Amino acid sequence: MPQAAAGGYPIVAIHRLQRLFGISRKCAKVIIRRQEEKRDNEEDEILSVLQLLKKWNLNVENVTRFPQVLKGTTMSLDHHKHILEECGIKVGVSSLAGYLRLNRAFLFALESHGAIPPDHDIVQTLCDSVEMTSADDIRHSLGNVSSRPLMDVRLAVFRRFLCQRLDCDEQTARVMVERYPRNRHKSLRLTAGILCQLEQQNFSAEKIIRNPYLLNTHPEQLEALLKNCPTVASTDIREMIHRVPRIAYMPWHNTVQIIRCLNEHGFSEKMVMNGAELFSLSADTVRQRLALMSEIPELWAMRHNKNFLSMVFSFQRTLGRLNYMQSINMRCVSVHMLSTFYPNFRRHVSTGEDNSGGVDMVTYLSKRLAAPRGSIRHQLRLHPFWRSVPLASVSRSTEALLEAGFSAEQVRHALQLCLYPCSRVLAAVRAAADAGSVPEPHVLQLALYLLERDSHFSGTGVFEFAAVQRGVGGELPDGPEDMADLD
């Protein structure tokens, strides 16, 4: 455990901060206090902010007086710095910490307090930063500029810049700003930079207007994404950005972490491409959702479906639909039903039909038993009720047989055995093995025969109610576990 100072702060951490940033012991304690208030994954962000302040040759010691500067991220801080420079306001730790207060202040108040020089034409300064020539029109629309808050003046110039740059009207530019409030605090120069980069990636003005959150992307962030993550699932990152524009808005290391997480779970490149919208989430969110889904057998059994990752993206909707279907005792769920549009979902639930055609079951067994899908489907279709068996039940029976030591080839030769409830399958396998009347490679076929014979070869033995009526050899089930789905 690190040695602590008298005030309760670790000495090693204090000395490290003093050595890195040349600050006093008091300032180091303020920084450590802020780190303790943050979550574990946000502590490094504070150090990044301090390094940025040092890079800008600002007095890091002023963090003691203005600790609010540590609340933001490096990207937002860079935006604020550029905005202050464009407005002619001196950049310092105090002005960065009071950025929002400065934006709410009237221009005459900023002049009287010395934040901006007297008679400073802030509209012209903002227009000059991006080589705009419509300063007179903007002044005319604002009226008495000195009696307007700094935010109003900035946004008036920002909207006019969007109108000229994207060839849109004033109302469209206003919607782009109001729809994503972060665009209210976007630097003109950084906006010009990101628009140039997006145009280099063949983004049309119409596409940028439809995705206004792209304006808040930092140019360096997009450059880092293109450099450090050139491909996703063997697909050029530029194509991925066109498919899911929000990827450009996410930090590049977030994309790398999601790729690593998906690779750890063994998802194929085709599945990753079908669920490309997943990259618009944070890596922690993706990891947490996959962990939760792995604990839900009904969902995890579908992990081989090519559209499984779309359910991860819409996790709350998926979970809500699953809970609803279970509440009405509808146990045959599929990726199609859990991810389709709501009207389709209501229709499928009302009729009890699913248009997926058993794709989830065929895909799961094909992947798990390393067999062609056509062969799996041909064998399953020989059973009259194969599409009426829940995938979770098939998954439990299949995994139980494989864990019992049977090979995938043996399971394939008695594939319809996987349609029966797990408890009955294991009981039938034990009875077939104890009989000793067939060689070991054919035990599963004998077990399937015993189960089919028990239901008079009608195929109804795959349903749970058959397990309650009779067990293998006419025995009742051992306990309430087999009857859990009857409630």
NUGUKE-794924 format. One record per residue (C-alpha): residue in one letter; x, y, z. Coordinates in Angstrom, 1 decimal, decimal comma. Layout:
REM residues N
+------+--------+--------+--------+
| code |     c1 |     c2 |     c3 |
+------+--------+--------+--------+
|    a |      X |      Y |      Z |
...
+------+--------+--------+--------+
This chain:
REM residues 487
+------+--------+--------+--------+
| code |     c1 |     c2 |     c3 |
+------+--------+--------+--------+
|    m |    0,0 |    0,0 |    0,0 |
|    p |    1,5 |    3,4 |   -0,9 |
|    q |    2,7 |    5,5 |    2,0 |
|    a |    0,3 |    8,3 |    2,8 |
|    a |    1,1 |   11,8 |    4,0 |
|    a |   -0,3 |   13,4 |    7,1 |
|    g |   -3,3 |   14,8 |    5,1 |
|    g |   -4,2 |   11,4 |    3,8 |
|    y |   -2,7 |   11,8 |    0,3 |
|    p |   -0,2 |    9,3 |   -1,1 |
|    i |    3,3 |   10,7 |   -1,0 |
|    v |    4,4 |    8,8 |   -4,2 |
|    a |    1,5 |   10,4 |   -6,2 |
|    i |    2,3 |   13,9 |   -4,9 |
|    h |    6,0 |   13,6 |   -5,7 |
|    r |    5,1 |   12,2 |   -9,2 |
|    l |    2,8 |   15,1 |  -10,0 |
|    q |    5,4 |   17,6 |   -8,7 |
|    r |    8,1 |   16,1 |  -10,9 |
|    l |    6,0 |   15,9 |  -14,0 |
|    f |    4,4 |   19,3 |  -14,0 |
|    g |    6,7 |   21,4 |  -11,7 |
|    i |    3,8 |   22,3 |   -9,3 |
|    s |    3,6 |   22,8 |   -5,6 |
|    r |    2,5 |   20,3 |   -3,0 |
|    k |   -0,8 |   22,1 |   -2,6 |
|    c |   -1,6 |   22,0 |   -6,3 |
|    a |   -0,7 |   18,3 |   -6,4 |
|    k |   -3,2 |   17,6 |   -3,6 |
|    v |   -5,9 |   19,5 |   -5,4 |
|    i |   -5,3 |   17,3 |   -8,5 |
|    i |   -5,3 |   14,1 |   -6,5 |
|    r |   -8,6 |   15,1 |   -4,8 |
|    r |  -10,1 |   15,6 |   -8,3 |
|    q |   -8,8 |   12,2 |   -9,4 |
|    e |  -10,5 |   10,6 |   -6,4 |
|    e |  -13,8 |   12,1 |   -7,4 |
|    k |  -13,5 |   10,6 |  -10,9 |
|    r |  -14,2 |    7,1 |  -12,0 |
|    d |  -11,2 |    4,8 |  -12,6 |
|    n |  -11,3 |    5,1 |  -16,4 |
|    e |  -11,4 |    9,0 |  -16,1 |
|    e |   -8,3 |    9,4 |  -14,0 |
|    d |   -6,0 |    9,3 |  -17,0 |
|    e |   -8,1 |   12,1 |  -18,6 |
|    i |   -7,1 |   14,5 |  -15,8 |
|    l |   -3,4 |   13,8 |  -16,5 |
|    s |   -4,0 |   14,3 |  -20,2 |
|    v |   -5,6 |   17,7 |  -19,4 |
|    l |   -2,6 |   18,7 |  -17,3 |
|    q |   -0,2 |   17,7 |  -20,1 |
|    l |   -2,2 |   19,8 |  -22,5 |
|    l |   -2,0 |   22,8 |  -20,2 |
|    k |    1,7 |   22,3 |  -20,0 |
|    k |    2,0 |   21,9 |  -23,8 |
|    w |    0,2 |   25,3 |  -24,2 |
|    n |    2,8 |   26,9 |  -21,7 |
|    l |    0,0 |   27,8 |  -19,2 |
|    n |    0,7 |   28,0 |  -15,5 |
|    v |   -0,4 |   24,6 |  -14,2 |
|    e |   -0,1 |   26,0 |  -10,7 |
|    n |   -3,3 |   28,0 |  -11,3 |
|    v |   -5,3 |   24,7 |  -11,1 |
|    t |   -5,2 |   25,3 |   -7,4 |
|    r |   -7,4 |   28,4 |   -7,8 |
|    f |   -9,4 |   27,1 |  -10,8 |
|    p |   -9,9 |   23,3 |  -10,3 |
|    q |  -13,0 |   23,3 |  -12,6 |
|    v |  -10,6 |   23,1 |  -15,6 |
|    l |  -10,0 |   19,5 |  -14,7 |
|    k |  -13,6 |   18,5 |  -15,3 |
|    g |  -13,5 |   18,7 |  -19,1 |
|    t |  -11,8 |   16,4 |  -21,7 |
|    t |   -8,8 |   17,3 |  -23,8 |
|    m |  -11,0 |   17,6 |  -26,9 |
|    s |  -13,5 |   19,9 |  -25,3 |
|    l |  -10,6 |   22,0 |  -23,8 |
|    d |   -9,0 |   22,3 |  -27,2 |
|    h |  -12,3 |   23,5 |  -28,7 |
|    h |  -12,6 |   26,1 |  -25,9 |
|    k |   -9,1 |   27,3 |  -26,4 |
|    h |   -9,7 |   27,9 |  -30,1 |
|    i |  -12,9 |   29,7 |  -29,4 |
|    l |  -11,3 |   32,0 |  -26,9 |
|    e |   -8,5 |   32,8 |  -29,4 |
|    e |  -11,0 |   33,4 |  -32,2 |
|    c |  -12,9 |   35,9 |  -29,9 |
|    g |   -9,7 |   37,7 |  -29,0 |
|    i |   -9,8 |   36,6 |  -25,4 |
|    k |   -6,5 |   35,8 |  -23,7 |
|    v |   -6,2 |   32,0 |  -23,1 |
|    g |   -5,3 |   31,0 |  -19,5 |
|    v |   -6,3 |   28,5 |  -16,9 |
|    s |   -8,8 |   31,0 |  -15,5 |
|    s |  -10,5 |   31,7 |  -18,8 |
|    l |  -10,6 |   28,0 |  -19,7 |
|    a |  -12,2 |   27,2 |  -16,3 |
|    g |  -14,7 |   30,0 |  -16,7 |
|    y |  -15,4 |   29,4 |  -20,4 |
|    l |  -19,2 |   29,0 |  -19,9 |
|    r |  -19,4 |   32,1 |  -17,7 |
|    l |  -17,5 |   34,1 |  -20,4 |
|    n |  -20,0 |   32,9 |  -23,1 |
|    r |  -23,0 |   34,0 |  -21,0 |
|    a |  -21,5 |   37,5 |  -20,4 |
|    f |  -22,5 |   40,5 |  -22,5 |
|    l |  -19,8 |   42,0 |  -24,7 |
|    f |  -19,9 |   45,4 |  -22,9 |
|    a |  -19,3 |   43,5 |  -19,6 |
|    l |  -16,3 |   41,7 |  -21,1 |
|    e |  -14,9 |   45,0 |  -22,3 |
|    s |  -15,4 |   46,7 |  -18,9 |
|    h |  -13,6 |   43,8 |  -17,1 |
|    g |  -10,7 |   43,8 |  -19,6 |
|    a |  -11,4 |   40,3 |  -21,1 |
|    i |  -11,5 |   41,8 |  -24,6 |
|    p |   -9,9 |   45,1 |  -25,7 |
|    p |  -12,1 |   48,3 |  -25,9 |
|    d |  -13,9 |   48,8 |  -29,2 |
|    h |  -12,9 |   45,3 |  -30,2 |
|    d |  -14,9 |   44,2 |  -33,3 |
|    i |  -15,5 |   40,6 |  -32,3 |
|    v |  -17,7 |   39,8 |  -35,3 |
|    q |  -14,9 |   40,8 |  -37,7 |
|    t |  -12,4 |   38,8 |  -35,7 |
|    l |  -14,5 |   35,7 |  -35,9 |
|    c |  -15,1 |   36,1 |  -39,6 |
|    d |  -11,4 |   36,6 |  -40,3 |
|    s |  -10,6 |   33,4 |  -38,5 |
|    v |  -12,3 |   31,5 |  -41,4 |
|    e |  -11,9 |   34,1 |  -44,1 |
|    m |  -15,6 |   35,1 |  -44,2 |
|    t |  -16,7 |   38,3 |  -45,9 |
|    s |  -20,2 |   38,7 |  -44,4 |
|    a |  -19,4 |   40,6 |  -41,2 |
|    d |  -21,6 |   43,5 |  -42,1 |
|    d |  -24,6 |   41,3 |  -42,7 |
|    i |  -24,1 |   39,6 |  -39,3 |
|    r |  -23,8 |   42,9 |  -37,5 |
|    h |  -27,0 |   44,1 |  -39,1 |
|    s |  -28,9 |   40,9 |  -38,0 |
|    l |  -27,6 |   41,2 |  -34,4 |
|    g |  -28,4 |   44,9 |  -34,0 |
|    n |  -26,5 |   46,4 |  -31,1 |
|    v |  -23,7 |   43,9 |  -30,8 |
|    s |  -22,3 |   45,1 |  -27,5 |
|    s |  -25,6 |   44,4 |  -25,8 |
|    r |  -25,6 |   40,8 |  -26,9 |
|    p |  -24,0 |   37,8 |  -25,0 |
|    l |  -20,9 |   36,4 |  -26,5 |
|    m |  -22,7 |   33,1 |  -27,2 |
|    d |  -25,3 |   34,8 |  -29,4 |
|    v |  -22,6 |   36,6 |  -31,4 |
|    r |  -20,6 |   33,4 |  -31,8 |
|    l |  -23,6 |   31,3 |  -32,9 |
|    a |  -24,7 |   34,0 |  -35,4 |
|    v |  -21,3 |   33,8 |  -37,1 |
|    f |  -21,2 |   30,0 |  -36,8 |
|    r |  -24,6 |   29,6 |  -38,5 |
|    r |  -23,6 |   32,0 |  -41,3 |
|    f |  -20,4 |   30,0 |  -41,8 |
|    l |  -22,4 |   26,8 |  -42,1 |
|    c |  -24,8 |   28,4 |  -44,6 |
|    q |  -21,9 |   29,4 |  -46,8 |
|    r |  -19,8 |   26,3 |  -46,4 |
|    l |  -22,6 |   23,7 |  -46,8 |
|    d |  -24,8 |   25,8 |  -49,2 |
|    c |  -27,8 |   25,6 |  -46,9 |
|    d |  -30,4 |   28,0 |  -45,5 |
|    e |  -30,4 |   29,7 |  -42,1 |
|    q |  -33,1 |   27,4 |  -40,7 |
|    t |  -31,1 |   24,3 |  -41,6 |
|    a |  -28,0 |   25,7 |  -40,0 |
|    r |  -30,0 |   26,6 |  -36,9 |
|    v |  -31,4 |   23,0 |  -36,7 |
|    m |  -27,9 |   21,6 |  -37,0 |
|    v |  -26,8 |   23,6 |  -33,9 |
|    e |  -29,9 |   23,1 |  -31,8 |
|    r |  -30,2 |   19,4 |  -32,6 |
|    y |  -26,7 |   18,7 |  -31,1 |
|    p |  -26,0 |   21,3 |  -28,4 |
|    r |  -22,3 |   20,4 |  -28,4 |
|    n |  -22,1 |   22,3 |  -31,7 |
|    r |  -22,8 |   25,5 |  -29,8 |
|    h |  -19,3 |   25,2 |  -28,4 |
|    k |  -17,5 |   24,4 |  -31,6 |
|    s |  -14,5 |   26,4 |  -32,9 |
|    l |  -14,9 |   27,9 |  -36,3 |
|    r |  -11,4 |   26,9 |  -37,4 |
|    l |  -11,8 |   23,4 |  -36,1 |
|    t |  -15,1 |   23,2 |  -37,9 |
|    a |  -13,5 |   24,3 |  -41,2 |
|    g |  -10,8 |   21,7 |  -40,6 |
|    i |  -13,2 |   18,8 |  -40,1 |
|    l |  -15,4 |   19,8 |  -43,0 |
|    c |  -12,3 |   19,7 |  -45,3 |
|    q |  -11,4 |   16,3 |  -44,0 |
|    l |  -14,9 |   15,0 |  -44,4 |
|    e |  -15,0 |   16,3 |  -48,0 |
|    q |  -11,7 |   14,5 |  -48,6 |
|    q |  -13,5 |   11,3 |  -47,5 |
|    n |  -16,2 |   12,0 |  -50,2 |
|    f |  -18,8 |   13,2 |  -47,7 |
|    s |  -21,4 |   15,3 |  -49,5 |
|    a |  -22,9 |   18,4 |  -47,9 |
|    e |  -26,2 |   16,7 |  -47,7 |
|    k |  -24,8 |   13,8 |  -45,7 |
|    i |  -23,0 |   16,2 |  -43,3 |
|    i |  -26,3 |   18,1 |  -42,8 |
|    r |  -28,1 |   14,8 |  -42,1 |
|    n |  -25,4 |   13,9 |  -39,5 |
|    p |  -24,7 |   17,2 |  -37,7 |
|    y |  -22,9 |   15,5 |  -34,8 |
|    l |  -19,9 |   15,2 |  -37,3 |
|    l |  -19,3 |   18,9 |  -36,8 |
|    n |  -18,1 |   18,3 |  -33,3 |
|    t |  -15,5 |   15,8 |  -34,4 |
|    h |  -12,0 |   17,0 |  -33,8 |
|    p |   -9,7 |   17,0 |  -36,9 |
|    e |   -6,9 |   15,4 |  -35,0 |
|    q |   -9,3 |   12,7 |  -33,8 |
|    l |  -10,3 |   11,7 |  -37,3 |
|    e |   -6,7 |   11,8 |  -38,5 |
|    a |   -5,7 |    9,5 |  -35,6 |
|    l |   -8,6 |    7,1 |  -36,5 |
|    l |   -7,4 |    6,8 |  -40,1 |
|    k |   -3,8 |    6,3 |  -39,1 |
|    n |   -4,2 |    3,9 |  -36,1 |
|    c |   -7,2 |    1,9 |  -37,3 |
|    p |   -6,9 |    1,6 |  -41,1 |
|    t |   -9,2 |   -1,4 |  -41,4 |
|    v |  -12,1 |   -3,0 |  -39,5 |
|    a |  -13,0 |   -6,6 |  -40,3 |
|    s |  -10,8 |   -6,4 |  -43,4 |
|    t |  -12,8 |   -3,4 |  -44,6 |
|    d |  -11,2 |    0,0 |  -45,1 |
|    i |  -12,1 |    2,3 |  -42,3 |
|    r |  -13,2 |    5,0 |  -44,8 |
|    e |  -15,9 |    2,6 |  -46,0 |
|    m |  -16,9 |    1,9 |  -42,4 |
|    i |  -17,2 |    5,7 |  -41,7 |
|    h |  -19,5 |    6,1 |  -44,7 |
|    r |  -21,6 |    3,2 |  -43,5 |
|    v |  -21,7 |    4,4 |  -39,9 |
|    p |  -20,7 |    8,1 |  -39,8 |
|    r |  -20,8 |    8,3 |  -36,0 |
|    i |  -17,5 |    6,2 |  -36,0 |
|    a |  -15,7 |    9,4 |  -37,0 |
|    y |  -17,0 |   11,1 |  -33,9 |
|    m |  -15,7 |    8,4 |  -31,6 |
|    p |  -12,1 |    8,3 |  -30,2 |
|    w |   -9,9 |    6,0 |  -32,3 |
|    h |   -8,8 |    4,0 |  -29,3 |
|    n |  -12,5 |    3,2 |  -28,6 |
|    t |  -12,8 |    1,6 |  -32,0 |
|    v |   -9,6 |   -0,5 |  -31,4 |
|    q |  -11,0 |   -1,7 |  -28,0 |
|    i |  -14,3 |   -2,7 |  -29,6 |
|    i |  -12,4 |   -4,7 |  -32,3 |
|    r |  -10,4 |   -6,4 |  -29,6 |
|    c |  -13,5 |   -7,3 |  -27,6 |
|    l |  -15,3 |   -8,7 |  -30,6 |
|    n |  -12,2 |  -10,8 |  -31,6 |
|    e |  -12,1 |  -12,2 |  -28,0 |
|    h |  -15,6 |  -13,5 |  -28,4 |
|    g |  -14,8 |  -15,0 |  -31,8 |
|    f |  -17,3 |  -13,0 |  -33,9 |
|    s |  -16,7 |  -13,4 |  -37,7 |
|    e |  -15,9 |  -10,5 |  -40,0 |
|    k |  -19,2 |  -10,8 |  -41,7 |
|    m |  -21,0 |  -10,4 |  -38,3 |
|    v |  -18,9 |   -7,4 |  -37,5 |
|    m |  -19,9 |   -5,8 |  -40,8 |
|    n |  -23,6 |   -6,5 |  -40,2 |
|    g |  -23,4 |   -4,9 |  -36,8 |
|    a |  -21,2 |   -2,0 |  -37,8 |
|    e |  -23,4 |    0,4 |  -35,8 |
|    l |  -21,9 |   -1,2 |  -32,7 |
|    f |  -18,8 |    1,0 |  -33,2 |
|    s |  -20,9 |    4,1 |  -32,3 |
|    l |  -21,1 |    2,9 |  -28,7 |
|    s |  -18,3 |    3,0 |  -26,1 |
|    a |  -16,1 |    0,0 |  -25,7 |
|    d |  -17,2 |   -0,4 |  -22,0 |
|    t |  -20,8 |   -0,4 |  -23,1 |
|    v |  -20,2 |   -3,1 |  -25,7 |
|    r |  -18,2 |   -5,2 |  -23,2 |
|    q |  -20,9 |   -4,9 |  -20,5 |
|    r |  -23,7 |   -5,8 |  -22,9 |
|    l |  -21,9 |   -8,9 |  -24,2 |
|    a |  -21,2 |  -10,0 |  -20,6 |
|    l |  -24,9 |   -9,6 |  -19,7 |
|    m |  -26,1 |  -11,4 |  -22,9 |
|    s |  -23,7 |  -14,3 |  -22,2 |
|    e |  -25,7 |  -14,9 |  -18,9 |
|    i |  -29,0 |  -15,1 |  -20,8 |
|    p |  -29,2 |  -18,5 |  -22,5 |
|    e |  -32,0 |  -17,5 |  -24,9 |
|    l |  -29,8 |  -14,7 |  -26,3 |
|    w |  -26,4 |  -16,3 |  -26,1 |
|    a |  -27,6 |  -19,3 |  -28,1 |
|    m |  -28,1 |  -16,9 |  -31,0 |
|    r |  -24,5 |  -15,6 |  -31,0 |
|    h |  -23,7 |  -17,4 |  -34,3 |
|    n |  -26,4 |  -15,5 |  -36,2 |
|    k |  -25,0 |  -12,9 |  -38,6 |
|    n |  -27,3 |  -10,2 |  -37,1 |
|    f |  -26,5 |  -11,0 |  -33,5 |
|    l |  -24,5 |   -7,8 |  -33,0 |
|    s |  -27,5 |   -5,7 |  -34,0 |
|    m |  -29,2 |   -7,0 |  -30,9 |
|    v |  -26,2 |   -5,9 |  -28,8 |
|    f |  -26,6 |   -2,4 |  -30,3 |
|    s |  -30,3 |   -2,3 |  -29,4 |
|    f |  -29,8 |   -4,2 |  -26,1 |
|    q |  -32,6 |   -2,5 |  -24,1 |
|    r |  -35,2 |   -3,2 |  -26,9 |
|    t |  -34,0 |   -6,8 |  -27,2 |
|    l |  -34,2 |   -7,4 |  -23,5 |
|    g |  -37,7 |   -5,7 |  -23,3 |
|    r |  -39,1 |   -7,9 |  -26,1 |
|    l |  -37,6 |  -11,1 |  -24,6 |
|    n |  -39,1 |  -10,3 |  -21,2 |
|    y |  -42,5 |   -9,6 |  -22,9 |
|    m |  -42,4 |  -12,9 |  -24,9 |
|    q |  -41,5 |  -14,8 |  -21,8 |
|    s |  -44,4 |  -13,2 |  -19,8 |
|    i |  -46,9 |  -14,5 |  -22,4 |
|    n |  -45,2 |  -18,0 |  -22,4 |
|    m |  -43,8 |  -17,6 |  -25,9 |
|    r |  -40,5 |  -19,3 |  -25,7 |
|    c |  -39,5 |  -19,7 |  -29,4 |
|    v |  -37,6 |  -16,4 |  -29,9 |
|    s |  -35,3 |  -15,5 |  -32,8 |
|    v |  -33,0 |  -12,7 |  -33,8 |
|    h |  -35,6 |  -11,7 |  -36,4 |
|    m |  -38,3 |  -11,2 |  -33,8 |
|    l |  -36,1 |   -9,4 |  -31,3 |
|    s |  -34,7 |   -7,0 |  -33,8 |
|    t |  -37,4 |   -6,4 |  -36,4 |
|    f |  -39,5 |   -3,3 |  -36,6 |
|    y |  -42,2 |   -2,9 |  -33,9 |
|    p |  -45,2 |   -3,5 |  -36,2 |
|    n |  -43,7 |   -6,7 |  -37,5 |
|    f |  -42,9 |   -7,8 |  -33,9 |
|    r |  -46,5 |   -7,2 |  -32,8 |
|    r |  -47,8 |   -9,2 |  -35,8 |
|    h |  -45,5 |  -12,1 |  -35,1 |
|    v |  -46,4 |  -12,1 |  -31,4 |
|    s |  -50,1 |  -12,0 |  -32,2 |
|    t |  -50,0 |  -14,9 |  -34,7 |
|    g |  -47,3 |  -16,9 |  -33,0 |
|    e |  -45,4 |  -17,2 |  -36,3 |
|    d |  -41,8 |  -16,3 |  -37,1 |
|    n |  -40,6 |  -15,5 |  -40,6 |
|    s |  -37,0 |  -16,6 |  -39,9 |
|    g |  -37,6 |  -20,2 |  -40,9 |
|    g |  -35,5 |  -21,7 |  -38,1 |
|    v |  -32,4 |  -19,9 |  -39,3 |
|    d |  -31,1 |  -19,4 |  -35,8 |
|    m |  -31,3 |  -23,1 |  -35,0 |
|    v |  -29,7 |  -24,2 |  -38,3 |
|    t |  -26,9 |  -21,6 |  -37,9 |
|    y |  -26,2 |  -22,6 |  -34,3 |
|    l |  -26,0 |  -26,4 |  -35,0 |
|    s |  -24,0 |  -25,8 |  -38,1 |
|    k |  -21,4 |  -23,8 |  -36,3 |
|    r |  -21,3 |  -26,0 |  -33,2 |
|    l |  -21,2 |  -29,3 |  -35,0 |
|    a |  -19,1 |  -28,1 |  -37,9 |
|    a |  -21,6 |  -29,3 |  -40,6 |
|    p |  -23,0 |  -27,7 |  -43,7 |
|    r |  -26,2 |  -25,8 |  -43,1 |
|    g |  -28,0 |  -27,7 |  -45,9 |
|    s |  -27,3 |  -31,0 |  -44,2 |
|    i |  -28,4 |  -29,7 |  -40,8 |
|    r |  -31,6 |  -28,3 |  -42,2 |
|    h |  -32,4 |  -31,5 |  -44,2 |
|    q |  -32,1 |  -33,6 |  -41,0 |
|    l |  -34,2 |  -31,2 |  -38,9 |
|    r |  -36,9 |  -31,0 |  -41,5 |
|    l |  -37,5 |  -34,7 |  -41,0 |
|    h |  -39,0 |  -33,9 |  -37,6 |
|    p |  -42,5 |  -32,3 |  -37,8 |
|    f |  -42,1 |  -30,0 |  -34,9 |
|    w |  -38,5 |  -28,9 |  -35,2 |
|    r |  -39,4 |  -25,2 |  -35,6 |
|    s |  -41,5 |  -25,3 |  -32,4 |
|    v |  -38,6 |  -26,0 |  -30,1 |
|    p |  -36,8 |  -23,1 |  -28,4 |
|    l |  -33,3 |  -22,5 |  -29,4 |
|    a |  -32,2 |  -22,3 |  -25,8 |
|    s |  -33,5 |  -25,8 |  -25,2 |
|    v |  -31,6 |  -27,1 |  -28,3 |
|    s |  -28,5 |  -25,3 |  -27,1 |
|    r |  -28,6 |  -26,9 |  -23,6 |
|    s |  -29,1 |  -30,4 |  -25,0 |
|    t |  -26,3 |  -30,0 |  -27,6 |
|    e |  -23,8 |  -28,6 |  -25,1 |
|    a |  -24,7 |  -31,3 |  -22,6 |
|    l |  -24,0 |  -34,1 |  -25,2 |
|    l |  -20,7 |  -32,5 |  -26,2 |
|    e |  -19,7 |  -32,0 |  -22,6 |
|    a |  -20,6 |  -35,7 |  -21,9 |
|    g |  -17,8 |  -36,7 |  -24,3 |
|    f |  -19,7 |  -37,4 |  -27,5 |
|    s |  -18,1 |  -36,1 |  -30,7 |
|    a |  -19,7 |  -33,7 |  -33,0 |
|    e |  -20,0 |  -36,4 |  -35,6 |
|    q |  -21,9 |  -38,7 |  -33,2 |
|    v |  -24,3 |  -35,8 |  -32,4 |
|    r |  -24,8 |  -35,1 |  -36,1 |
|    h |  -25,9 |  -38,7 |  -36,7 |
|    a |  -28,6 |  -38,4 |  -34,1 |
|    l |  -29,3 |  -34,7 |  -34,6 |
|    q |  -33,0 |  -34,8 |  -33,7 |
|    l |  -32,0 |  -35,9 |  -30,2 |
|    c |  -31,0 |  -32,2 |  -29,7 |
|    l |  -34,6 |  -31,2 |  -30,0 |
|    y |  -35,6 |  -32,9 |  -26,8 |
|    p |  -35,3 |  -31,4 |  -23,3 |
|    c |  -31,9 |  -31,7 |  -21,8 |
|    s |  -32,9 |  -33,8 |  -18,8 |
|    r |  -34,7 |  -36,3 |  -20,9 |
|    v |  -31,8 |  -36,5 |  -23,4 |
|    l |  -29,3 |  -37,3 |  -20,6 |
|    a |  -31,7 |  -39,9 |  -19,1 |
|    a |  -32,2 |  -41,6 |  -22,4 |
|    v |  -28,4 |  -41,6 |  -23,1 |
|    r |  -27,8 |  -43,3 |  -19,7 |
|    a |  -30,6 |  -45,9 |  -20,4 |
|    a |  -29,1 |  -46,6 |  -23,8 |
|    a |  -25,6 |  -46,9 |  -22,5 |
|    d |  -26,7 |  -49,2 |  -19,6 |
|    a |  -28,5 |  -51,5 |  -22,1 |
|    g |  -25,3 |  -52,4 |  -23,7 |
|    s |  -27,1 |  -53,7 |  -26,8 |
|    v |  -25,4 |  -51,4 |  -29,3 |
|    p |  -21,8 |  -50,3 |  -29,9 |
|    e |  -20,7 |  -47,1 |  -28,2 |
|    p |  -20,7 |  -45,0 |  -31,5 |
|    h |  -24,5 |  -45,8 |  -31,8 |
|    v |  -25,6 |  -45,0 |  -28,3 |
|    l |  -27,1 |  -41,7 |  -29,3 |
|    q |  -29,2 |  -43,3 |  -32,1 |
|    l |  -30,5 |  -45,8 |  -29,5 |
|    a |  -31,3 |  -42,9 |  -27,1 |
|    l |  -33,2 |  -41,1 |  -29,9 |
|    y |  -35,2 |  -44,3 |  -30,6 |
|    l |  -36,1 |  -44,7 |  -26,9 |
|    l |  -37,4 |  -41,1 |  -26,8 |
|    e |  -39,4 |  -41,5 |  -30,0 |
|    r |  -40,8 |  -44,8 |  -28,9 |
|    d |  -41,9 |  -43,2 |  -25,6 |
|    s |  -44,1 |  -40,7 |  -27,6 |
|    h |  -45,3 |  -43,4 |  -30,1 |
|    f |  -43,1 |  -41,9 |  -32,8 |
|    s |  -45,4 |  -38,9 |  -33,1 |
|    g |  -42,6 |  -36,3 |  -32,5 |
|    t |  -44,5 |  -34,7 |  -29,6 |
|    g |  -41,8 |  -35,7 |  -27,1 |
|    v |  -39,9 |  -32,6 |  -27,9 |
|    f |  -42,3 |  -30,5 |  -26,0 |
|    e |  -42,0 |  -29,8 |  -22,3 |
|    f |  -45,4 |  -31,1 |  -21,5 |
|    a |  -44,4 |  -34,5 |  -22,8 |
|    a |  -41,6 |  -34,6 |  -20,2 |
|    v |  -44,2 |  -34,1 |  -17,5 |
|    q |  -46,6 |  -36,7 |  -18,8 |
|    r |  -43,8 |  -39,4 |  -19,0 |
|    g |  -40,1 |  -39,7 |  -18,5 |
|    v |  -37,9 |  -42,2 |  -20,3 |
|    g |  -39,3 |  -45,6 |  -19,4 |
|    g |  -42,4 |  -44,0 |  -18,0 |
|    e |  -40,7 |  -42,3 |  -15,0 |
|    l |  -41,8 |  -38,9 |  -13,8 |
|    p |  -39,2 |  -36,0 |  -13,8 |
|    d |  -37,0 |  -35,7 |  -10,8 |
|    g |  -38,0 |  -32,3 |   -9,7 |
|    p |  -39,6 |  -28,9 |  -10,5 |
|    e |  -36,7 |  -28,0 |  -12,8 |
|    d |  -38,3 |  -29,7 |  -15,8 |
|    m |  -41,6 |  -28,0 |  -15,1 |
|    a |  -40,3 |  -24,5 |  -14,8 |
|    d |  -41,5 |  -23,5 |  -18,2 |
|    l |  -45,1 |  -24,6 |  -17,5 |
|    d |  -46,0 |  -21,6 |  -15,3 |
+------+--------+--------+--------+
